[in-house]
Amino acid sequence: MSGYNTVQDGENSLLHAAVLSGDETLVQRLITQRAELNKEEDDSTPLFKAVGLDDPAIAIALLSARAPRNR
C-alpha cells in the first residue's frame, strides 16, 4: 500500500490531502486501506492537521483508527 503513503517533493500524501480538504469519506477509505497514520509532513501528522483545522469528525476518525496522539 505504499501508494497511499507516498509523498513527492512539495506534495501531500493522500491522507494528508484528504484531511486538509475536509473529506471525511476519503479519510475513512484511506484508513481502511491502511494509510500510514503517523506519517509526518511539514512536521505534522494527519491527526495534528485535523486538530489544527478544528475538524473534530476527522480527528475522531483518526483517533478511532489508533492514530498516535503524540510524537
C-alpha positions in Angstrom: 0.0 0.0 0.0 2.9 2.3 -0.4 1.0 4.4 -2.9 -1.3 5.7 -0.2 1.7 6.9 1.8 3.9 8.2 -1.0 5.0 11.8 -0.8 6.8 13.5 -3.6 8.7 16.8 -3.1 6.2 19.5 -2.3 3.2 17.2 -2.3 0.9 15.8 0.4 0.3 12.1 1.0 -3.3 11.2 0.1 -4.2 11.0 3.7 -2.8 14.5 4.5 -4.6 15.9 1.4 -7.9 14.3 2.4 -7.5 15.7 5.9 -6.7 19.2 4.6 -9.6 19.1 2.2 -12.0 18.0 5.0 -13.1 14.9 3.1 -14.1 12.6 5.9 -15.3 9.9 3.5 -11.9 9.8 1.8 -10.1 9.8 5.2 -12.2 6.8 6.3 -11.5 5.0 3.0 -7.7 5.6 3.3 -7.8 4.4 6.9 -9.4 1.1 5.8 -6.7 0.8 3.1 -4.1 1.1 5.8 -2.7 4.5 5.1 0.1 5.4 7.4 -1.4 7.3 10.3 1.8 8.6 11.8 3.4 9.9 8.6 4.7 13.4 9.1 4.6 16.2 6.6 5.7 19.7 7.5 6.3 18.3 10.9 2.6 17.3 11.3 0.8 14.0 11.3 -2.7 13.8 9.8 -4.2 14.0 13.3 -2.3 17.2 14.2 -3.5 18.7 10.9 -7.1 17.7 11.6 -6.9 19.2 15.1 -5.3 22.3 13.8 -8.1 22.7 11.3 -10.6 22.3 14.0 -12.2 19.3 12.3 -13.5 17.0 15.1 -15.1 14.4 12.8 -11.8 13.7 11.0 -9.8 13.9 14.3 -12.2 11.3 15.9 -11.9 9.0 12.8 -8.1 9.1 13.1 -8.2 8.5 16.8 -10.6 5.6 16.4 -8.1 4.1 13.9 -5.5 4.5 16.7 -3.5 7.3 15.2 -0.7 8.2 17.5 -1.6 11.1 19.9 2.0 12.3 20.3 5.2 12.0 18.5 
